[in-house]
Amino acid sequence: MTPEKTHQIKSPINNSKQLMTYSLLESTGWTIIVTQNQKELFSYLDQLTRVFILITFITLLLILMISYFVSKRVTFPLQKLRRAIGNMDLDDLSNNDFPVVDKDNNSIAEIDALNIAFTKMNHKLSHSFNELLIARSQELDAKFLALQSQMDPHFLYNNLTNISVMAEEGMNKQIVTLCNNISFMLRYISTQNKQGVPLESEIDYTKRYLDSMKIRYEENLTFHFDIPKEMNDIVVPMLIIQPIIENSIKYGLNNSPPWNISVSGKIESNKWRITITDNGPGFDPIVLEEFNHFIETQIDILHIPDLQINGMGLKNIYIRLKLLYQNDTFFELQNHGEKGVSVTIGGLV
């Protein structure tokens, strides 16, 4: 028997594809031919292929569903944690009102542990932030009071000398007035108040200072105040007017007398302004340029530059105004040629 051979043929009846297998029997010389419809022959294989594709599709679908639910258990808590971190800001920490991630019963243990750690971290941050705020507040208070407490000792030295001279000349009335003024001024500056004082008190302190100077310089010194009554209760830092007038007298002595000083005030658009004017020689242009540059420079109130202790310069006054009024601080120096100089300070009512 010869080996079987297979050929693809078409049926003469319906032109369908047929597989023909034939083999030659050597013993008889007969040829055995077997034909079968190709579609029927491979129908089982086609069914098996469709079943395999269906099983594969179902398997992939199950894998996708399982992956979705597993990823949801992992990513959903992480998304909530991310939103909580994104919503957290300094106001939340300062108010102890920070976002908390709720525990999800469907989440995995590691995610729960991460959420718990985040909540604990928020509590610690809140505690640390509050401690930092207290420390910074105390630091600012200390700096404010330190700047406020600076007083020129020469004022006391000069007046003690004046008292000695007046005692020798029998000026008892003037001595009493001068001693009362100095006593009031010492009590005033020894009262440390970081919240500020009424403007009326600051004006009263400045007038007593000028009264003391008037005893010394007599008719060579004149002064005038024009402060509206509605400004009396405005809260201002201590020692912001008298030091400016002290500078006016100090540098005004370079001109021939009389030395005139005026203090005027006004309120506009919920902002107060006080202008101190004198008839002195004015500011040196270099000094004026340096001070204006100092004002224009953004000052970090947490890192106040070191200032000299002996004396209360204009920088000292500006920084204390800045501590109290911040961006609403107003400070302006102007030279008026032969007419002297003016210093205008201000803040928010």
C-alpha positions in Angstrom: 0.0 0.0 0.0 1.5 3.3 -1.0 1.4 6.2 1.4 -1.7 8.3 1.6 -1.9 11.6 -0.3 -4.3 14.4 0.3 -5.5 17.1 -2.1 -8.0 19.9 -2.0 -10.6 19.7 -4.6 -14.0 21.3 -5.5 -17.1 19.4 -5.5 -18.6 19.2 -9.0 -22.1 19.3 -7.4 -22.0 22.5 -5.3 -18.4 23.7 -5.7 -17.7 23.2 -2.0 -14.2 22.6 -0.9 -13.4 18.9 -0.4 -10.4 17.1 1.0 -9.5 14.0 -1.0 -7.3 11.4 0.4 -6.2 8.4 -1.8 -3.9 5.5 -1.5 -2.9 2.7 -4.0 -3.2 -1.0 -2.9 -0.3 -2.8 -4.4 -1.8 -6.2 -3.8 -4.9 -5.6 -5.9 -3.8 -2.5 -7.8 -6.9 -0.7 -6.6 -6.9 3.0 -5.7 -8.9 3.9 -2.6 -10.3 7.4 -2.6 -11.9 9.1 0.4 -13.4 12.6 0.2 -14.9 14.8 3.0 -16.3 18.3 3.1 -13.5 20.6 4.4 -16.0 22.8 6.3 -17.4 19.8 8.2 -14.0 18.5 8.8 -12.7 21.7 10.5 -16.0 22.6 12.2 -14.9 21.1 15.5 -11.6 23.0 15.2 -13.5 26.3 14.6 -15.7 25.6 17.6 -12.6 24.9 19.7 -11.1 28.2 18.5 -14.2 30.2 19.4 -14.3 28.6 22.8 -10.6 29.4 23.4 -11.2 33.1 22.3 -14.2 33.3 24.6 -12.3 31.9 27.6 -9.4 34.2 26.9 -11.7 37.3 26.7 -13.5 36.3 30.0 -10.1 35.7 31.7 -8.9 39.1 30.6 -12.1 40.7 31.8 -11.7 39.1 35.2 -8.1 40.2 35.4 -9.1 43.8 34.6 -11.9 43.8 37.2 -9.6 42.3 39.8 -6.9 44.9 38.9 -9.4 47.7 39.2 -10.7 46.7 42.6 -7.2 46.1 43.9 -5.9 49.4 42.5 -9.0 51.2 43.9 -8.2 49.9 47.4 -4.7 51.3 47.0 -5.2 54.5 45.0 -8.4 55.8 46.5 -7.0 56.2 50.1 -3.8 57.7 48.5 -6.0 60.2 46.6 -7.7 61.2 49.8 -4.4 61.6 51.5 -3.0 63.7 48.6 -6.1 65.9 48.7 -5.7 66.3 52.5 -2.0 67.3 52.0 -3.0 69.7 49.2 -5.7 71.4 51.3 -3.4 71.8 54.3 -2.0 75.3 54.9 -0.6 77.5 57.6 -4.0 78.8 58.7 -5.2 75.2 59.3 -2.1 74.5 61.4 -2.5 77.8 63.4 -6.2 77.1 64.1 -5.8 73.4 64.8 -8.3 72.8 62.0 -6.2 70.7 59.7 -7.7 68.1 57.3 -8.0 64.6 58.6 -8.1 61.5 56.4 -11.0 59.2 57.5 -10.2 55.6 57.9 -11.4 53.4 55.0 -12.6 49.9 55.9 -11.8 48.7 52.4 -8.3 50.0 52.4 -5.2 47.9 53.1 -3.4 48.0 56.4 -0.4 49.8 55.0 -2.5 52.7 53.7 -4.3 53.0 57.1 -0.9 53.1 58.8 0.1 55.9 56.4 -3.1 57.9 57.1 -2.6 57.5 60.8 1.0 58.7 60.4 -0.2 61.7 58.4 -2.7 62.7 61.1 0.0 62.4 63.8 2.3 64.5 61.7 -0.4 67.2 61.4 -0.8 67.2 65.2 2.9 67.6 65.7 3.2 70.3 63.0 0.3 72.2 64.6 2.0 72.0 68.0 5.4 73.1 66.6 3.8 75.8 64.6 2.0 77.3 67.6 5.2 77.2 69.6 7.0 78.9 66.7 4.3 81.6 66.6 4.6 82.2 70.3 8.4 82.4 70.1 8.3 84.8 67.2 5.6 86.9 68.9 7.7 87.1 72.0 10.8 87.9 69.9 9.0 90.8 68.2 7.7 92.1 71.5 11.2 92.0 73.0 12.6 93.9 69.9 9.8 96.4 70.0 10.3 97.1 73.7 14.1 97.2 73.3 13.7 99.8 70.5 11.2 101.7 72.6 13.4 101.8 75.7 16.3 103.6 73.9 16.7 107.1 75.3 19.5 109.6 74.7 21.3 109.9 78.0 22.7 113.3 77.0 19.2 114.8 77.6 19.4 113.8 81.2 23.1 114.9 81.6 22.3 118.3 80.0 19.3 118.9 82.2 21.1 117.9 85.4 23.8 120.4 84.5 21.1 123.0 83.8 19.5 122.3 87.2 22.9 122.8 88.9 23.4 126.1 87.2 19.9 127.3 87.9 20.3 126.3 91.6 23.4 128.5 91.8 21.4 131.4 90.2 18.4 130.9 92.5 16.0 129.9 89.7 13.8 127.9 92.0 10.6 128.1 90.0 12.3 126.9 86.8 14.0 124.1 88.7 10.6 122.9 90.0 9.1 123.0 86.5 12.1 121.2 85.0 12.2 118.5 87.7 8.5 117.9 87.3 8.9 117.5 83.5 11.9 115.2 83.8 10.0 113.1 86.4 7.0 112.8 84.2 9.2 111.9 81.2 11.1 109.2 83.1 7.8 107.6 84.3 6.5 107.8 80.7 9.4 106.0 79.1 9.6 103.4 81.9 6.1 102.2 81.1 6.8 99.6 78.4 3.7 99.1 76.3 4.1 97.1 73.0 0.5 97.9 72.1 1.2 101.6 71.9 -0.2 104.6 73.7 -2.8 107.3 72.9 -1.5 110.1 70.7 -2.6 112.5 73.4 -0.1 111.0 75.8 2.7 111.1 73.3 1.9 114.8 72.5 1.9 115.6 76.3 5.3 113.9 76.7 6.7 115.9 73.7 5.3 119.2 75.1 7.0 118.6 78.5 10.3 117.9 76.6 9.9 121.2 74.7 9.0 123.1 78.0 12.3 121.8 79.4 14.2 122.9 76.4 12.4 126.3 76.5 13.8 126.8 80.0 17.2 126.4 78.6 17.0 128.3 75.4 14.3 130.8 76.4 13.1 133.1 73.6 15.4 131.5 71.1 13.1 128.5 70.9 9.5 128.6 69.9 7.1 125.8 69.2 3.5 125.3 68.1 1.1 122.3 68.1 -1.9 121.8 65.8 -3.4 118.4 66.6 -7.1 117.9 66.0 -9.0 116.5 69.1 -10.3 113.5 67.0 -6.7 112.3 66.9 -6.2 112.1 70.7 -7.3 108.5 71.0 -5.3 107.1 68.1 -2.9 104.4 69.3 0.7 105.1 68.3 4.1 103.7 69.4 5.8 105.5 72.2 8.5 108.0 71.5 7.9 108.7 67.9 7.5 112.5 68.0 9.9 113.7 70.7 13.0 112.1 69.2 12.3 113.8 65.8 12.0 117.2 67.6 15.2 116.4 69.6 17.0 116.0 66.3 15.5 119.2 65.1 16.9 121.1 68.1 20.2 119.3 67.9 20.9 120.1 64.2 18.9 123.4 64.2 21.5 124.9 66.6 23.8 125.2 63.5 21.5 128.1 62.4 21.1 131.4 64.1 18.1 131.7 66.4 15.2 131.8 66.7 14.5 128.1 66.2 10.9 127.4 65.3 9.3 124.0 65.6 5.7 123.1 64.6 3.8 119.9 65.0 0.6 119.4 62.9 -1.7 116.4 62.5 -4.6 115.3 60.2 -6.7 112.3 59.4 -7.5 111.4 55.8 -9.0 108.2 54.4 -8.8 106.4 57.7 -5.0 107.2 57.9 -3.3 109.6 60.3 -0.4 111.8 59.5 1.8 114.0 61.8 4.3 116.4 60.3 7.1 118.0 62.3 8.6 121.1 60.7 11.6 123.2 61.7 13.6 126.0 60.2 16.9 124.2 60.5 19.6 123.6 57.9 17.8 120.4 56.6 19.2 117.0 55.9 22.5 116.4 54.2 21.6 115.1 50.7 23.7 112.0 51.2 22.0 111.2 54.5 18.6 111.8 53.0 19.4 109.5 50.1 20.6 106.7 52.4 17.5 107.0 54.6 15.1 106.9 51.7 16.9 103.8 50.5 16.5 102.3 53.9 12.8 102.9 53.8 12.4 101.5 50.3 14.2 98.3 51.3 11.8 95.6 52.4 12.5 95.0 56.0 12.1 91.5 57.5 10.4 92.3 60.8 11.7 89.0 62.1 15.3 90.0 61.4 15.4 93.7 62.4 18.8 95.3 61.7 21.0 96.2 64.7 20.7 99.8 65.7 22.8 102.0 68.0 21.5 102.0 71.6 22.7 105.6 72.4 19.9 107.7 70.9 16.6 107.1 69.1 17.3 107.8 65.4 14.9 108.0 62.6 15.5 104.4 61.7 14.4 103.4 65.1 11.2 105.2 64.8 10.5 103.9 61.3 11.1 100.3 62.4 8.7 100.6 65.3 6.1 102.1 63.1 6.7 99.3 60.7 6.2 96.7 63.5 2.9 98.2 64.4 1.4 99.2 61.0 3.4 97.1 58.5 2.5 98.0 55.0 0.3 100.9 56.2 3.4 102.7 57.6 4.1 106.2 56.2 7.5 107.9 56.7 8.7 110.9 54.6 11.6 113.3 54.9 11.6 116.6 52.9 14.1 119.4 52.7 12.6 122.8 52.1 15.7 124.8 51.3 16.1 127.8 53.5 12.7 127.1 55.1 14.0 124.1 56.9 12.9 120.5 56.9 9.8 118.4 57.6 9.3 114.8 58.8 5.9 113.2 58.2 5.0 110.0 59.9 1.7 108.1 59.8 -0.2 104.9 59.9 -3.7 103.3 59.9 -6.3 104.7 62.3 
